[in-house]
Amino acid sequence: MRPTWRLLAATYLNSRGTMNQAPSTETIHTSISMPKNCLGQWATHEKKLIAQLDRYLLWCRKGTPRRDRARIYNHEGEMKEKVSVYWELAVYNKLHSVAFNLRLSVSHLLYLMLIKLLSGGLAGEVFGKYQYFSKSWTDSVFEFSERLTFTTHPPWRKCEISS
């Protein structure tokens, strides 16, 4: 009998979609942890932060993709509380992709974004596109990649050709 991780991996890959699939509007229920002293600010600004998520993910480029440390979580000494969140699959994928590459928990990444928003935020419109590529998934090789592409032009805006 095959190990159950194969079934779990296949389910995981299928849930993430492929480059050619239309964006999903499926909502995922999950939870994050926030310091108790930030819960009011999170409740007030969550919708704004998620609406401007691509702008804040682009801000994360100041960080460096890492493999030289363990994942960083919200500060251990602070009192934290779990918060239920409901996100579209695209939001979930983008957050997890960036957090994974920066070796941060999604909760800590959102905490940093919230602090940035409260300190004045970021200007300008940014649109992001998440893509997942599964190249090989065999008994001996797992090869995949993710890509986040950013633009300042709305993806639905058509180019006008002047004659």
Buried (B, 14 or more C-beta within 10 A) or exposed (E): EEEEEEEEBEEEBEEBBEEEEEEBEEEBEEEBBBBEEBEEBBEEBBEEBBEBBBBBBBBBEEBEEEEEEEEBBBEEEEEBEEBEBEBBBBBBBBBBBBBBBBBBBBBBBBBBBBEBBEEEBEEEEBBBBBBBEBEEEEEEEEEEEBEBEEBEEEEEEEEEEEE
